[in-house]
């Protein structure tokens, strides 16, 4: 591959999931990533029953599935419908990588949350098993999941992209914390609202609307946002005007998050989401797990259609967005602050990017996984952060504030 062609492919790569908003792991843009060319299908997909049910662990708004298929493991995976390729850890690549597999994909250059450049190498896995579902000859990229694992507080072994499931019907059942995998069917009978999606980029893009304004949005289970909106061509009215949030690092440089609340409902088919919290983006609009968590979402890639279902037909209320005013890059020993929200109590207290946090409410940061920390931010009036300055630790109480009412 010539350098010019490689550079072109680098620009075509879109983002990884919006755990990036916390300044964690590989940072490309803000939601998903894709190749222009068609990614390969898995060599063969087999199910041991008509319905494979995988229990999932809710982590913030994500679903994490645990699986084990030999003496090794267990393994933990995220399912990212906004990604057109699968990422797996170096450990899995070494253990399950096919020998003498053809080099079907280019090496991809990415930037970490610390600004370092690294390369993602292609690999073909002999198999991935999710309960009773087996996927053979899976094309993937090798990605170091260390930062992502530290962010979630559990070892993450990979991110499963949307095309992996194209030979199946996939359901992400958020309310019941489970993932369902079924064989393809010519006419599955599903309750709810069925919407056709555009799959040209090997990710599901659907028509939606805010009030009477129509646009298209990516269904992105790899994003923890509610709605990411590109306002170009639209004239969205805001109940809460966008304000500065955390700093987001991308390949083209750092940018400031702009977050507010639109004034009118978001409609997904017949379902309405009342005045959702909205991140403004320069990229493709997307619906993240902050909204998807209210639904069981079923993807039928053979027929390019998705079905949303929830028990209640009533509009979905959206809560205020609370914040500590900080985002972090995490290790087991400390959390490094990657950004401070302008105008937040943390900024007023003099907290700066690069500061190190060793304890939260007196407990070592290693004891705070993502779910526990998110619950703390959602309920606590203030949080005691212990900062490390040289060899000295200093505790500081920071008020939790409402970022978006």
C-alpha positions in Angstrom: 0.0 0.0 0.0 1.4 3.4 -0.9 1.5 6.2 1.8 -1.1 8.2 -0.1 -3.6 5.3 -0.2 -3.0 4.6 3.5 -3.7 8.3 4.3 -6.9 8.1 2.4 -8.1 5.1 4.2 -7.2 6.7 7.6 -9.6 9.6 6.7 -12.3 7.2 5.8 -12.3 5.6 9.2 -15.0 7.0 11.4 -15.3 6.9 15.1 -15.3 4.4 17.8 -18.0 4.5 20.5 -18.7 7.6 22.5 -17.0 6.2 25.6 -14.6 8.6 23.8 -16.5 11.4 25.3 -14.9 10.6 28.6 -11.5 10.8 27.0 -11.0 7.1 27.0 -9.4 4.8 24.5 -9.0 5.2 20.8 -10.3 8.6 19.7 -11.3 9.1 16.1 -14.4 11.2 16.1 -17.5 10.5 18.2 -19.7 7.5 17.7 -18.7 4.8 15.3 -16.3 4.0 12.5 -16.7 2.4 9.0 -14.8 1.6 5.8 -16.1 2.7 2.5 -15.5 -0.7 1.0 -17.7 -3.6 2.0 -16.3 -5.4 5.1 -16.3 -9.2 4.8 -19.0 -11.4 6.2 -18.1 -14.1 8.7 -17.3 -17.3 7.0 -20.1 -19.2 8.5 -22.7 -18.6 11.3 -24.3 -21.5 13.1 -26.8 -21.5 15.9 -27.5 -24.5 18.2 -31.2 -23.5 18.6 -33.9 -21.3 17.1 -33.3 -18.7 19.8 -30.0 -18.0 21.6 -30.4 -15.9 24.7 -27.4 -14.1 26.2 -27.6 -12.4 29.5 -26.0 -9.0 29.4 -24.7 -6.7 32.2 -25.8 -3.1 32.0 -22.8 -0.8 32.2 -24.1 2.8 32.2 -26.2 2.6 29.0 -24.2 -0.2 27.4 -24.9 -3.9 27.3 -21.8 -6.1 28.1 -22.1 -9.8 27.2 -20.0 -12.5 28.8 -19.1 -15.7 26.9 -16.7 -18.7 27.2 -16.2 -21.4 24.6 -13.1 -23.3 25.7 -10.8 -23.6 28.7 -9.9 -19.9 28.4 -12.1 -16.9 29.3 -14.6 -15.8 30.2 -14.6 -13.0 27.7 -16.5 -9.7 27.7 -17.7 -7.9 24.6 -19.6 -4.8 23.6 -21.9 -4.9 20.6 -21.6 -1.7 18.6 -24.1 -1.3 15.8 -22.4 1.9 14.8 -19.2 0.0 13.9 -18.6 -1.7 10.5 -15.7 -3.8 11.8 -15.0 -5.9 14.9 -12.1 -5.0 17.2 -10.5 -7.7 19.4 -7.7 -7.7 22.0 -4.2 -8.8 21.2 -4.7 -11.7 23.6 -7.7 -13.1 21.5 -5.9 -12.4 18.3 -2.9 -14.5 19.4 -5.1 -17.3 20.7 -7.7 -17.6 18.0 -6.1 -15.9 15.0 -6.2 -18.0 11.8 -2.8 -19.1 10.5 -1.8 -17.9 7.0 -5.0 -15.9 6.7 -5.1 -13.5 3.7 -4.3 -9.9 4.5 -7.7 -8.5 3.5 -7.6 -5.2 5.3 -5.1 -2.3 5.6 -3.3 -1.4 8.8 -5.2 1.5 10.3 -3.7 4.5 12.1 -5.5 5.9 15.1 -4.8 8.4 18.0 -5.2 7.5 21.6 -6.6 9.7 24.3 -3.1 10.7 25.2 -2.4 11.9 21.6 -0.2 8.9 20.7 -0.5 7.4 17.3 -0.8 3.6 16.9 -1.6 1.1 14.2 -4.5 -1.4 14.2 -3.5 -4.6 12.4 -5.9 -6.9 10.6 -6.6 -10.4 11.8 -9.0 -13.3 10.9 -10.3 -15.1 14.0 -11.0 -18.8 13.6 -14.2 -18.3 15.6 -16.1 -16.3 18.1 -18.8 -18.0 20.2 -21.7 -16.1 21.9 -23.5 -18.8 23.8 -25.0 -21.1 21.2 -24.1 -18.8 18.3 -20.8 -19.5 16.5 -19.2 -17.2 14.0 -16.3 -18.6 12.0 -13.5 -16.8 10.1 -14.3 -13.3 11.5 -12.3 -10.4 10.1 -11.3 -7.9 12.8 -8.7 -5.4 13.8 -6.4 -5.9 16.8 -7.0 -3.2 19.4 -5.6 -2.8 22.9 -8.6 -2.8 25.2 -6.6 -1.8 28.4 -8.0 1.8 28.6 -11.5 0.7 27.7 -11.3 -2.1 30.4 -10.2 0.4 33.0 -13.0 2.8 32.0 -15.7 0.1 32.5 -14.0 -1.6 35.5 -14.2 -5.0 33.9 -11.9 -6.6 31.4 -13.2 -5.9 27.9 -11.9 -8.3 25.2 -13.5 -6.8 22.1 -16.1 -4.7 20.3 -18.4 -6.6 18.0 -19.3 -4.7 14.8 -22.7 -4.7 13.1 -21.7 -6.9 10.1 -20.8 -9.8 12.4 -24.6 -10.4 12.8 -25.7 -10.1 9.2 -26.5 -13.8 8.9 -28.8 -13.6 11.9 -31.6 -11.5 13.5 -30.1 -9.6 16.4 -32.1 -8.2 19.3 -30.6 -5.8 21.9 -33.2 -6.0 24.7 -32.1 -3.2 27.0 -35.0 -3.3 29.5 -34.5 -7.1 30.1 -30.7 -6.8 29.9 -30.2 -9.5 27.3 -29.2 -10.1 23.7 -31.1 -12.4 21.4 -29.8 -14.1 18.3 -32.1 -15.9 15.9 -31.7 -17.5 12.4 -32.7 -15.4 9.5 -36.4 -15.6 8.7 -38.4 -14.5 5.7 -41.1 -12.8 7.8 -40.4 -12.6 11.6 -43.5 -11.6 13.6 -42.4 -8.8 15.9 -44.4 -6.4 18.0 -43.5 -2.7 17.8 -42.6 -0.3 15.1 -40.6 -1.6 12.1 -38.5 0.9 10.1 -36.4 0.2 7.0 -32.7 1.1 7.3 -30.0 2.1 4.8 -27.1 -0.4 5.1 -24.8 0.9 2.4 -22.1 1.7 5.0 -22.7 -1.6 6.8 -24.3 0.2 9.7 -28.1 1.0 10.2 -29.2 4.5 9.2 -32.9 5.2 9.7 -35.3 8.1 9.0 -36.4 10.0 12.1 -37.8 13.5 12.9 -37.8 16.2 15.5 -41.1 17.9 15.5 -41.9 18.2 11.7 -38.2 18.2 10.6 -37.1 14.9 9.0 -33.5 13.7 8.9 -31.6 10.4 9.1 -29.7 9.0 12.0 -27.3 6.1 12.8 -28.5 3.6 15.4 -25.4 3.5 17.5 -25.3 1.1 20.4 -21.6 2.0 20.9 -22.5 5.5 21.9 -23.6 6.4 25.4 -25.2 9.6 24.2 -28.9 10.1 23.8 -29.1 12.1 20.5 -26.1 13.3 18.6 -27.4 15.9 16.1 -25.8 17.5 13.1 -27.9 20.7 12.7 -26.9 21.4 9.2 -30.0 21.7 7.0 -32.2 21.7 10.1 -33.5 24.5 12.3 -33.8 22.8 15.7 -35.4 24.9 18.5 -33.8 24.4 21.9 -35.5 24.3 25.2 -32.0 24.5 26.8 -29.5 26.2 24.6 -26.3 24.2 23.9 -23.5 24.8 26.4 -19.9 23.7 26.7 -19.3 20.2 28.0 -16.1 18.1 28.1 -13.3 18.3 25.6 -13.4 15.6 22.9 -10.2 14.5 21.2 -10.4 13.6 17.5 -7.9 12.9 14.7 -8.3 16.4 13.5 -7.7 17.9 17.0 -9.6 18.6 20.2 -13.1 20.1 20.1 -15.4 21.2 22.8 -18.6 19.3 23.4 -21.8 21.3 22.9 -24.8 19.8 24.7 -28.3 21.1 25.2 -31.9 20.0 25.0 -34.1 20.3 21.9 -37.6 21.8 22.4 -39.6 19.2 20.5 -39.9 15.4 20.6 -37.8 13.1 18.7 -39.9 10.5 16.8 -38.6 7.1 16.0 -41.5 5.7 14.0 -44.5 6.2 16.3 -42.5 6.3 19.5 -41.8 9.8 20.9 -38.9 10.8 23.1 -39.7 14.1 24.9 -37.2 16.9 24.4 -34.0 14.7 24.4 -30.7 15.9 25.7 -28.7 16.5 22.5 -25.0 16.6 21.6 -24.2 18.7 18.6 -21.9 17.1 16.1 -20.3 17.8 12.7 -20.7 14.1 11.8 -23.7 11.9 11.0 -26.6 12.3 13.5 -27.0 9.3 15.7 -29.3 7.7 18.3 -27.2 6.3 21.1 -27.8 3.9 24.0 -29.0 6.8 26.1 -32.3 6.5 24.1 -31.9 2.8 22.9 -32.0 1.7 26.6 -35.8 2.2 26.6 -36.3 -0.4 23.8 -35.8 -3.9 22.6 -34.2 -3.2 19.2 -34.3 -6.0 16.6 -32.1 -5.8 13.5 -32.9 -7.9 10.4 -30.0 -7.2 8.0 -31.3 -9.6 5.3 -34.2 -7.3 4.8 -32.6 -4.1 6.0 -35.2 -3.3 8.7 -35.2 -2.7 12.4 -38.0 -3.0 14.9 -38.3 -0.9 18.1 -40.5 -2.2 20.9 -41.2 -1.0 24.4 -44.1 -2.0 26.8 -45.6 1.4 26.9 -46.7 3.5 23.9 -46.4 6.7 26.0 -43.8 9.4 25.2 -40.4 8.7 26.8 -39.4 11.3 29.4 -35.8 12.4 29.6 -34.0 13.3 32.8 -31.7 16.2 33.5 -28.0 15.5 32.7 -25.9 15.7 35.9 -22.2 16.0 35.9 -19.1 16.1 38.1 -17.6 18.5 35.6 -14.7 16.1 34.9 -13.8 13.4 32.4 -11.0 10.9 33.0 -8.5 8.5 31.5 -8.4 5.6 33.9 -5.9 3.2 35.3 -6.3 0.9 38.3 -4.0 3.2 40.4 -5.3 6.6 39.4 -7.7 8.5 37.1 -6.1 11.3 35.1 -8.4 14.2 34.4 -8.6 14.8 30.6 -11.0 17.7 30.7 -12.9 20.1 33.0 -16.3 21.5 32.0 -16.1 25.3 31.7 -18.1 27.1 34.3 -18.4 23.9 36.5 -17.8 23.8 40.3 -14.7 21.7 39.5 -13.3 24.6 37.3 -14.1 27.1 40.1 -12.2 24.9 42.5 -9.1 25.0 40.4 -9.1 21.5 39.1 -7.0 21.2 35.9 -6.5 18.8 33.1 -3.7 16.4 34.0 -4.5 16.2 37.7 -4.5 12.7 39.2 -7.3 11.3 41.3 -6.5 8.4 43.6 -9.6 8.1 45.7 -13.4 8.8 45.4 -15.3 9.2 48.7 -12.3 7.8 50.5 -12.1 4.5 48.4 -9.4 3.7 45.9 -10.4 4.4 42.3 -10.0 0.7 41.5 -13.1 0.0 43.4 -15.2 2.4 41.2 -16.4 0.7 38.1 -18.3 2.7 35.5 -21.8 1.6 36.7 -21.0 2.5 40.3 -19.5 5.9 39.5 -22.4 6.8 37.2 -24.8 6.0 40.0 -22.9 8.2 42.3 -23.0 11.2 39.9 -26.7 10.6 39.3 -27.6 10.8 43.1 -24.9 12.5 45.2 -25.0 16.2 45.9 -21.2 16.3 46.0 -18.2 13.9 45.6 -15.0 13.8 47.6 -12.0 13.4 45.2 -8.6 12.8 46.5 -5.9 14.4 44.3 -2.3 13.3 44.2 0.3 16.1 44.3 3.8 14.5 44.3 3.7 12.2 47.3 0.9 14.2 49.1 -2.8 13.4 48.8 -5.4 16.1 49.2 -9.2 15.6 49.5 -11.5 18.1 47.8 -15.3 18.0 47.8 -16.7 19.0 44.4 -20.4 19.7 43.9 -22.3 17.6 41.3 -24.2 20.0 39.1 -26.9 19.9 36.4 -25.2 20.2 33.1 -28.4 20.1 31.1 -31.7 20.8 33.1 
